[in-house]
Amino acid sequence: MSLAKTVNYALALTRVDFEILRHHHSSTSLEAARTAHVDPASLAKAVVLKDAIGPLLAVVSASRKLDLERLRAALRRPQLDFIPEDQLDQLFYDCEKGAIPPLGPDYRVPTVVDVRLRDTDEVYFEAGDHEDLVHVDQTSFRALMRGAEYLDIVTDSD
């Protein structure tokens, strides 16, 4: 499949420099990092949530775990929960199941990014399939995350 159309659009819209990193088929973000020989701390993983207000995309590094209670408290959205997998197609219509890019702004999904992702110079993320990662520098990643809120949203221990 390679680059999802929305990912391609986002990269063109923001005019950022990027490269595509091909890797063996993977089923998880950690596996993608391993097969692509990328530090899991620099791989931005998208976690899709939903409540009565609507969907929310939380972006954390593949090496960390989302702290759902911390996110709920920070946003004052106590009913936030993981979205059922069968509803992902509606939001990320041009992506393979489970290969969600962290580009919430371009999928019209409000986005929250863990503050630790600001500390990595290079960022990788799913391109919309299970065999390609997009590689950008920190400045480009911030441009792609335009409008996203940065919060402390992961568990304290690795």
GROMACS elastic network, one bead per residue, 0.5 to 0.9 nm:
[ bonds ]
;  ai    aj funct       b0    kb
    1     4     6  0.74762   500
    1    95     6  0.85352   500
    1    96     6  0.81229   500
    1   128     6  0.79527   500
    1   129     6  0.62005   500
    1   130     6  0.86615   500
    1   131     6  0.84182   500
    1   132     6  0.89605   500
    2    22     6  0.88182   500
    2   127     6  0.66868   500
    2   128     6  0.68598   500
    2   129     6  0.58813   500
    2   130     6  0.82959   500
    2   131     6  0.70935   500
    2   132     6  0.60833   500
    2   133     6  0.89193   500
    3     6     6  0.82836   500
    3     7     6  0.63926   500
    3     8     6  0.62721   500
    3    20     6  0.85464   500
    3    95     6  0.86146   500
    3   126     6  0.88137   500
    3   127     6  0.50612   500
    3   128     6  0.59110   500
    3   129     6  0.71479   500
    3   132     6  0.73758   500
    3   133     6  0.86873   500
    3   134     6  0.85560   500
    4     7     6  0.52239   500
    4     8     6  0.62787   500
    4     9     6  0.86536   500
    4    94     6  0.56313   500
    4    95     6  0.59178   500
    4    96     6  0.87371   500
    4   101     6  0.88649   500
    4   127     6  0.61578   500
    4   129     6  0.74368   500
    5     8     6  0.50482   500
    5     9     6  0.61005   500
    5    10     6  0.86217   500
    5    94     6  0.65753   500
    5    95     6  0.86303   500
    5   128     6  0.86349   500
    6    10     6  0.60881   500
    6    11     6  0.86034   500
    6    92     6  0.88332   500
    6    94     6  0.72196   500
    6    95     6  0.89263   500
    6   103     6  0.85763   500
    6   106     6  0.67116   500
    6   107     6  0.72751   500
    6   128     6  0.88237   500
    7    10     6  0.50733   500
    7    11     6  0.62153   500
    7    12     6  0.85981   500
    7   101     6  0.74679   500
    7   103     6  0.73093   500
    7   106     6  0.78078   500
    7   127     6  0.65212   500
    7   128     6  0.74296   500
    8    11     6  0.52597   500
    8    12     6  0.62383   500
    8    13     6  0.85618   500
    8   127     6  0.85845   500
    9    12     6  0.51329   500
    9    13     6  0.59178   500
    9    14     6  0.85843   500
    9   106     6  0.82059   500
   10    13     6  0.50379   500
   10    14     6  0.61438   500
   10    15     6  0.82769   500
   10   103     6  0.77762   500
   10   105     6  0.88323   500
   10   106     6  0.62988   500
   10   144     6  0.69829   500
   11    14     6  0.54968   500
   11    15     6  0.58949   500
   11    16     6  0.59774   500
   11    17     6  0.80063   500
   11    18     6  0.78349   500
   11   144     6  0.74691   500
   12    16     6  0.71602   500
   13    16     6  0.82208   500
   13   144     6  0.89971   500
   14   140     6  0.80916   500
   14   143     6  0.65607   500
   14   144     6  0.65847   500
   15   140     6  0.85747   500
   16   136     6  0.77498   500
   16   137     6  0.89151   500
   16   139     6  0.86455   500
   16   140     6  0.54767   500
   16   141     6  0.84622   500
   16   143     6  0.78165   500
   16   144     6  0.82412   500
   17   135     6  0.87413   500
   17   136     6  0.65859   500
   17   137     6  0.79967   500
   17   140     6  0.70664   500
   18   134     6  0.66518   500
   18   135     6  0.54987   500
   18   137     6  0.78175   500
   18   140     6  0.81735   500
   19   133     6  0.83445   500
   19   134     6  0.58770   500
   19   135     6  0.52053   500
   19   136     6  0.69238   500
   20   127     6  0.81768   500
   20   132     6  0.64321   500
   20   133     6  0.57193   500
   20   135     6  0.61704   500
   21    36     6  0.72400   500
   21   124     6  0.87478   500
   21   131     6  0.83764   500
   21   132     6  0.55891   500
   21   133     6  0.50415   500
   21   134     6  0.62230   500
   21   135     6  0.69192   500
   22    36     6  0.71223   500
   22   131     6  0.57408   500
   22   133     6  0.64573   500
   22   134     6  0.89200   500
   23    26     6  0.80543   500
   23    32     6  0.72632   500
   23    33     6  0.89401   500
   23    35     6  0.58851   500
   23    36     6  0.50633   500
   23    37     6  0.87109   500
   23   130     6  0.83319   500
   23   131     6  0.51571   500
   23   132     6  0.60827   500
   23   133     6  0.78085   500
   24    32     6  0.77469   500
   24    35     6  0.60074   500
   24    36     6  0.74172   500
   24   130     6  0.80191   500
   24   131     6  0.57362   500
   24   132     6  0.84802   500
   25    31     6  0.87845   500
   25    32     6  0.75842   500
   25    35     6  0.81380   500
   25   129     6  0.87976   500
   25   130     6  0.53533   500
   25   132     6  0.84997   500
   26    29     6  0.76340   500
   26    30     6  0.86313   500
   26    31     6  0.55970   500
   26    32     6  0.52346   500
   26    33     6  0.89221   500
   26    35     6  0.75182   500
   26   130     6  0.54462   500
   26   131     6  0.66756   500
   27    30     6  0.85958   500
   27    31     6  0.65937   500
   27    32     6  0.73030   500
   27    98     6  0.75146   500
   27    99     6  0.82218   500
   27   130     6  0.67154   500
   28    31     6  0.51292   500
   28    32     6  0.61655   500
   28    33     6  0.86775   500
   28    62     6  0.89029   500
   28    98     6  0.78791   500
   28    99     6  0.83287   500
   28   130     6  0.84636   500
   29    33     6  0.62018   500
   29    34     6  0.85955   500
   29    40     6  0.78628   500
   29    43     6  0.74997   500
   29    44     6  0.84406   500
   29    45     6  0.64812   500
   29    61     6  0.89204   500
   29    62     6  0.57118   500
   29    63     6  0.87152   500
   29    99     6  0.85512   500
   29   125     6  0.87289   500
   29   126     6  0.81989   500
   30    33     6  0.51074   500
   30    34     6  0.62014   500
   30    35     6  0.86834   500
   30    40     6  0.62097   500
   30    43     6  0.84061   500
   30    62     6  0.57824   500
   30    63     6  0.71154   500
   31    35     6  0.60635   500
   31    36     6  0.83761   500
   32    35     6  0.52603   500
   32    36     6  0.59278   500
   32    37     6  0.82931   500
   32    38     6  0.81404   500
   32    40     6  0.86270   500
   32    43     6  0.87515   500
   32   126     6  0.86009   500
   32   130     6  0.76469   500
   32   131     6  0.78082   500
   32   132     6  0.86215   500
   32   133     6  0.81796   500
   33    36     6  0.52003   500
   33    37     6  0.58311   500
   33    39     6  0.62820   500
   33    40     6  0.54140   500
   33    41     6  0.89954   500
   33    42     6  0.87107   500
   33    43     6  0.67782   500
   33    62     6  0.79155   500
   33   124     6  0.87079   500
   34    37     6  0.50571   500
   34    38     6  0.62508   500
   34    39     6  0.76962   500
   34    40     6  0.75816   500
   35    38     6  0.78158   500
   36    39     6  0.89826   500
   36   132     6  0.87934   500
   36   133     6  0.81992   500
   37    40     6  0.89138   500
   38    41     6  0.84607   500
   38    42     6  0.72729   500
   38    43     6  0.73679   500
   38   124     6  0.80253   500
   39    42     6  0.55438   500
   39    43     6  0.69249   500
   39    62     6  0.88237   500
   39    63     6  0.83805   500
   40    43     6  0.51721   500
   40    44     6  0.82804   500
   40    61     6  0.66576   500
   40    62     6  0.50732   500
   40    64     6  0.85431   500
   41    44     6  0.77724   500
   41    60     6  0.88047   500
   41    61     6  0.51535   500
   41    62     6  0.59438   500
   41    63     6  0.50280   500
   41    64     6  0.74836   500
   41   116     6  0.88355   500
   41   117     6  0.79416   500
   41   120     6  0.77472   500
   41   123     6  0.87286   500
   42    61     6  0.61865   500
   42    62     6  0.74866   500
   42    63     6  0.82393   500
   42   117     6  0.72107   500
   42   120     6  0.60801   500
   42   121     6  0.80813   500
   42   122     6  0.63622   500
   42   124     6  0.60982   500
   42   125     6  0.85534   500
   43    60     6  0.82269   500
   43    61     6  0.53775   500
   43    62     6  0.55040   500
   43    63     6  0.79196   500
   43   117     6  0.87985   500
   43   122     6  0.87032   500
   43   123     6  0.58212   500
   43   125     6  0.55358   500
   43   126     6  0.83896   500
   43   133     6  0.88488   500
   44    59     6  0.61737   500
   44    60     6  0.55913   500
   44    62     6  0.61318   500
   44   101     6  0.83333   500
   44   102     6  0.68122   500
   44   117     6  0.74651   500
   44   123     6  0.66484   500
   44   124     6  0.60282   500
   44   125     6  0.51443   500
   44   126     6  0.79285   500
   45    58     6  0.82143   500
   45    59     6  0.55163   500
   45    60     6  0.53125   500
   45    61     6  0.55195   500
   45    62     6  0.54310   500
   45   100     6  0.78814   500
   45   101     6  0.74311   500
   45   102     6  0.65043   500
   45   124     6  0.88817   500
   45   125     6  0.66400   500
   45   126     6  0.76255   500
   46    57     6  0.64104   500
   46    58     6  0.58373   500
   46    60     6  0.66869   500
   46    61     6  0.86012   500
   46    62     6  0.89317   500
   46    99     6  0.86358   500
   46   100     6  0.60141   500
   46   101     6  0.61622   500
   46   103     6  0.83516   500
   46   104     6  0.87562   500
   46   125     6  0.85329   500
   46   126     6  0.85829   500
   47    56     6  0.83822   500
   47    57     6  0.57410   500
   47    58     6  0.50423   500
   47    59     6  0.61643   500
   47    60     6  0.77383   500
   47    66     6  0.80523   500
   47    82     6  0.76940   500
   47    83     6  0.88229   500
   47   100     6  0.80641   500
   47   102     6  0.81627   500
   48    55     6  0.71210   500
   48    56     6  0.59932   500
   48    58     6  0.63348   500
   48    59     6  0.87260   500
   48    81     6  0.85121   500
   48    82     6  0.60856   500
   48    83     6  0.59021   500
   48    84     6  0.89542   500
   48    88     6  0.79776   500
   48   100     6  0.85664   500
   49    54     6  0.84281   500
   49    55     6  0.56303   500
   49    56     6  0.50895   500
   49    57     6  0.61715   500
   49    58     6  0.74516   500
   49    80     6  0.61844   500
   49    81     6  0.52423   500
   49    84     6  0.86256   500
   50    53     6  0.75565   500
   50    54     6  0.54229   500
   50    56     6  0.58420   500
   50    57     6  0.85864   500
   50    79     6  0.80408   500
   50    80     6  0.53593   500
   50    81     6  0.55802   500
   50    82     6  0.62663   500
   50    83     6  0.54727   500
   50    84     6  0.89022   500
   51    54     6  0.53178   500
   51    55     6  0.65524   500
   51    56     6  0.83439   500
   51    77     6  0.76968   500
   51    78     6  0.85070   500
   51    79     6  0.55410   500
   51    81     6  0.65386   500
   51    82     6  0.88327   500
   51    83     6  0.85233   500
   52    55     6  0.84148   500
   52    79     6  0.75489   500
   52    80     6  0.81531   500
   53    77     6  0.84541   500
   53    80     6  0.89258   500
   54    80     6  0.89756   500
   54   109     6  0.85945   500
   54   110     6  0.88953   500
   55    80     6  0.86493   500
   55    83     6  0.79093   500
   55    91     6  0.87155   500
   55   109     6  0.63018   500
   55   110     6  0.71742   500
   56    80     6  0.84171   500
   56   104     6  0.80671   500
   56   109     6  0.58496   500
   56   110     6  0.52088   500
   56   111     6  0.58609   500
   56   112     6  0.76163   500
   57   102     6  0.73262   500
   57   103     6  0.85155   500
   57   104     6  0.60858   500
   57   109     6  0.63966   500
   57   110     6  0.61852   500
   57   112     6  0.62394   500
   57   113     6  0.83119   500
   58    66     6  0.79586   500
   58    71     6  0.87224   500
   58   102     6  0.79045   500
   58   104     6  0.87226   500
   58   110     6  0.87309   500
   58   111     6  0.58831   500
   58   113     6  0.58341   500
   58   114     6  0.76221   500
   58   153     6  0.83322   500
   59    66     6  0.84949   500
   59   102     6  0.60862   500
   59   111     6  0.74072   500
   59   112     6  0.61743   500
   59   114     6  0.61203   500
   59   117     6  0.85687   500
   59   153     6  0.89321   500
   60    63     6  0.81927   500
   60    64     6  0.66216   500
   60    65     6  0.73501   500
   60    66     6  0.67507   500
   60   102     6  0.89929   500
   60   112     6  0.88580   500
   60   113     6  0.62903   500
   60   114     6  0.53148   500
   60   115     6  0.85301   500
   60   116     6  0.79810   500
   60   117     6  0.70443   500
   60   153     6  0.78344   500
   60   154     6  0.72282   500
   61    64     6  0.54998   500
   61    65     6  0.79282   500
   61   114     6  0.78178   500
   61   116     6  0.78766   500
   61   117     6  0.66330   500
   62    65     6  0.75948   500
   63   158     6  0.71289   500
   64   154     6  0.64080   500
   64   155     6  0.71494   500
   64   156     6  0.88641   500
   64   157     6  0.81763   500
   64   158     6  0.58846   500
   65    68     6  0.89829   500
   65   153     6  0.86249   500
   65   154     6  0.54819   500
   65   155     6  0.58562   500
   65   156     6  0.89124   500
   65   157     6  0.86849   500
   65   158     6  0.74606   500
   66    69     6  0.88686   500
   66    70     6  0.85228   500
   66    71     6  0.80536   500
   66   114     6  0.87513   500
   66   153     6  0.60018   500
   66   155     6  0.61934   500
   67    70     6  0.53422   500
   67    71     6  0.63148   500
   67    72     6  0.87177   500
   67   152     6  0.89763   500
   67   153     6  0.55599   500
   67   156     6  0.85571   500
   68    71     6  0.50871   500
   68    72     6  0.60786   500
   68    73     6  0.86006   500
   68    80     6  0.79251   500
   68    81     6  0.76999   500
   68    82     6  0.89940   500
   68   153     6  0.74517   500
   68   154     6  0.79495   500
   68   155     6  0.87455   500
   69    72     6  0.50634   500
   69    73     6  0.61644   500
   69    74     6  0.85650   500
   69    78     6  0.79104   500
   69    80     6  0.89400   500
   69   153     6  0.87019   500
   70    73     6  0.51860   500
   70    74     6  0.60755   500
   70    75     6  0.86302   500
   70   152     6  0.79557   500
   70   153     6  0.59096   500
   70   154     6  0.76373   500
   70   155     6  0.82946   500
   71    74     6  0.50990   500
   71    75     6  0.61531   500
   71    76     6  0.81600   500
   71    77     6  0.80599   500
   71    78     6  0.87733   500
   71    80     6  0.84960   500
   71   112     6  0.89739   500
   71   151     6  0.82066   500
   71   152     6  0.79692   500
   71   153     6  0.54301   500
   71   154     6  0.82361   500
   72    75     6  0.54223   500
   72    76     6  0.56060   500
   72    79     6  0.73906   500
   72    80     6  0.62851   500
   72    81     6  0.88528   500
   73    77     6  0.66513   500
   73    78     6  0.66963   500
   74    77     6  0.79097   500
   74   151     6  0.79201   500
   74   152     6  0.86112   500
   74   153     6  0.83122   500
   75    78     6  0.82094   500
   77    80     6  0.58434   500
   78    81     6  0.86522   500
   80    83     6  0.88361   500
   82    85     6  0.86384   500
   83    86     6  0.83713   500
   83    87     6  0.68119   500
   83    88     6  0.73162   500
   84    87     6  0.55888   500
   84    88     6  0.71276   500
   85    88     6  0.53969   500
   85    89     6  0.79955   500
   85    97     6  0.79836   500
   85    98     6  0.81458   500
   86    89     6  0.66212   500
   86    90     6  0.83974   500
   86    97     6  0.88952   500
   87    90     6  0.56526   500
   87    91     6  0.73163   500
   88    91     6  0.54542   500
   88    92     6  0.58662   500
   88    93     6  0.75838   500
   88    97     6  0.74258   500
   88    98     6  0.83381   500
   88   100     6  0.87194   500
   89    92     6  0.51530   500
   89    94     6  0.78460   500
   89    95     6  0.76636   500
   89    96     6  0.84228   500
   89    97     6  0.72732   500
   90    93     6  0.55403   500
   91    94     6  0.87913   500
   91   107     6  0.68084   500
   91   108     6  0.84081   500
   91   109     6  0.80065   500
   92    95     6  0.56423   500
   92    96     6  0.83631   500
   92    97     6  0.85718   500
   92   100     6  0.69885   500
   92   101     6  0.85965   500
   92   107     6  0.69456   500
   92   128     6  0.85730   500
   93    96     6  0.82295   500
   94   128     6  0.71903   500
   95    98     6  0.79939   500
   95    99     6  0.62854   500
   95   100     6  0.65310   500
   95   101     6  0.82444   500
   95   127     6  0.81591   500
   95   129     6  0.60760   500
   96    99     6  0.54936   500
   96   100     6  0.76145   500
   96   128     6  0.59724   500
   96   129     6  0.51492   500
   96   130     6  0.73385   500
   97   100     6  0.74960   500
   97   128     6  0.85531   500
   97   129     6  0.79529   500
   97   130     6  0.88787   500
   98   128     6  0.85057   500
   98   129     6  0.81016   500
   98   130     6  0.80322   500
   99   126     6  0.59763   500
   99   127     6  0.73730   500
   99   128     6  0.50711   500
   99   129     6  0.51451   500
   99   130     6  0.58560   500
  100   103     6  0.84411   500
  100   125     6  0.86824   500
  100   126     6  0.62301   500
  100   127     6  0.76073   500
  100   128     6  0.56879   500
  100   129     6  0.78419   500
  101   104     6  0.78351   500
  101   125     6  0.61694   500
  101   127     6  0.58766   500
  101   128     6  0.58588   500
  101   129     6  0.89002   500
  102   105     6  0.87002   500
  102   111     6  0.82421   500
  102   113     6  0.88944   500
  102   125     6  0.69313   500
  102   126     6  0.75518   500
  102   145     6  0.81836   500
  103   106     6  0.56302   500
  103   107     6  0.66204   500
  103   108     6  0.88029   500
  103   109     6  0.83784   500
  103   111     6  0.80399   500
  103   144     6  0.67881   500
  103   145     6  0.66214   500
  104   107     6  0.50280   500
  104   108     6  0.59229   500
  104   110     6  0.60255   500
  104   111     6  0.54189   500
  104   112     6  0.87583   500
  104   145     6  0.76191   500
  104   148     6  0.81771   500
  105   108     6  0.50417   500
  105   109     6  0.57818   500
  105   110     6  0.64522   500
  105   111     6  0.68068   500
  105   144     6  0.78488   500
  105   145     6  0.67297   500
  105   146     6  0.69296   500
  105   147     6  0.71300   500
  105   148     6  0.74268   500
  106   109     6  0.74871   500
  106   144     6  0.85277   500
  107   110     6  0.87583   500
  108   111     6  0.89647   500
  110   147     6  0.82876   500
  110   148     6  0.69842   500
  110   149     6  0.87444   500
  111   145     6  0.78775   500
  111   147     6  0.77820   500
  111   149     6  0.65764   500
  111   150     6  0.88069   500
  112   145     6  0.89334   500
  112   148     6  0.54264   500
  112   150     6  0.57639   500
  112   151     6  0.67950   500
  112   153     6  0.85611   500
  113   116     6  0.84491   500
  113   117     6  0.73243   500
  113   118     6  0.89061   500
  113   145     6  0.82012   500
  113   148     6  0.66705   500
  113   149     6  0.61111   500
  113   151     6  0.62294   500
  113   152     6  0.81832   500
  113   153     6  0.78560   500
  114   117     6  0.59278   500
  114   118     6  0.79901   500
  114   149     6  0.85298   500
  114   150     6  0.56204   500
  114   151     6  0.51880   500
  114   152     6  0.53426   500
  114   153     6  0.54812   500
  114   154     6  0.69308   500
  115   118     6  0.56726   500
  115   119     6  0.77042   500
  115   150     6  0.52604   500
  115   151     6  0.53125   500
  115   152     6  0.54924   500
  115   153     6  0.77750   500
  116   119     6  0.54445   500
  116   120     6  0.75055   500
  116   150     6  0.89076   500
  116   151     6  0.87557   500
  116   152     6  0.75949   500
  116   154     6  0.89269   500
  117   120     6  0.56939   500
  117   121     6  0.87757   500
  117   123     6  0.79805   500
  117   138     6  0.85489   500
  117   150     6  0.89502   500
  118   121     6  0.77884   500
  118   138     6  0.70275   500
  118   141     6  0.89762   500
  118   142     6  0.82188   500
  118   150     6  0.86703   500
  119   138     6  0.83468   500
  120   123     6  0.67445   500
  120   137     6  0.85626   500
  120   138     6  0.67904   500
  121   136     6  0.88532   500
  121   137     6  0.58799   500
  121   138     6  0.51267   500
  121   139     6  0.84181   500
  122   135     6  0.71236   500
  122   136     6  0.60042   500
  122   138     6  0.56646   500
  122   141     6  0.85224   500
  123   134     6  0.81277   500
  123   135     6  0.58002   500
  123   136     6  0.54207   500
  123   137     6  0.58870   500
  123   138     6  0.63928   500
  123   140     6  0.89156   500
  123   141     6  0.68434   500
  124   133     6  0.60556   500
  124   134     6  0.53807   500
  124   136     6  0.64327   500
  124   137     6  0.86157   500
  124   141     6  0.89426   500
  125   128     6  0.89633   500
  125   132     6  0.85237   500
  125   133     6  0.52501   500
  125   134     6  0.52939   500
  125   135     6  0.68179   500
  125   136     6  0.87095   500
  126   129     6  0.67253   500
  126   130     6  0.73733   500
  126   131     6  0.83633   500
  126   132     6  0.64276   500
  126   134     6  0.63048   500
  127   130     6  0.79695   500
  127   131     6  0.82129   500
  127   132     6  0.56075   500
  127   133     6  0.52122   500
  127   134     6  0.57235   500
  128   131     6  0.87099   500
  128   132     6  0.76612   500
  128   133     6  0.83961   500
  129   132     6  0.62678   500
  129   133     6  0.84038   500
  130   133     6  0.83207   500
  136   139     6  0.80495   500
  136   140     6  0.58529   500
  136   141     6  0.61588   500
  137   140     6  0.53687   500
  137   141     6  0.62027   500
  137   142     6  0.87884   500
  138   142     6  0.61960   500
  138   143     6  0.86212   500
  139   142     6  0.52542   500
  139   143     6  0.63601   500
  139   144     6  0.88067   500
  140   144     6  0.62557   500
  140   145     6  0.86434   500
  141   144     6  0.50514   500
  141   145     6  0.61872   500
  141   146     6  0.87783   500
  142   146     6  0.63469   500
  142   148     6  0.87734   500
  143   146     6  0.52951   500
  143   147     6  0.89805   500
  144   147     6  0.89352   500
  145   148     6  0.54251   500
  145   149     6  0.85711   500
  146   149     6  0.87620   500
  150   153     6  0.87683   500
  152   155     6  0.88215   500
  154   157     6  0.85385   500
  155   158     6  0.72383   500
